[in-house]
Amino acid sequence: MNSRERILGRVRRALADVPDDARPYEEAVARDYLREHGQRS
C-alpha cells in the first residue's frame, strides 16, 4: 500500500458517515456575511 492509497483510505473512512446532501454548496453554507468590505481608512 503506497502513501496515496493510505491517504485516500483515510478520506473515504472519514466521509463514510456524511449524509448524501443533494443541495449545492452555495445553498448548504450560510452566506450571511458581507461579500465586500467597505473603504479602508
Secondary structure as the mmCIF struct_conf table of DSSP 4:
data_model
#
loop_
_struct_conf.conf_type_id
_struct_conf.id
_struct_conf.beg_label_comp_id
_struct_conf.beg_label_asym_id
_struct_conf.beg_label_seq_id
_struct_conf.end_label_comp_id
_struct_conf.end_label_asym_id
_struct_conf.end_label_seq_id
HELX_RH_AL_P HELX_RH_AL_P1 SER A 3 LEU A 15
TURN_TY1_P TURN_TY1_P1 ALA A 16 ASP A 17
BEND BEND1 VAL A 18 VAL A 18
BEND BEND2 ARG A 23 ARG A 23
HELX_RH_AL_P HELX_RH_AL_P2 TYR A 25 ALA A 28
BEND BEND3 VAL A 29 VAL A 29
BEND BEND4 TYR A 33 TYR A 33
BEND BEND5 ARG A 35 GLU A 36
#
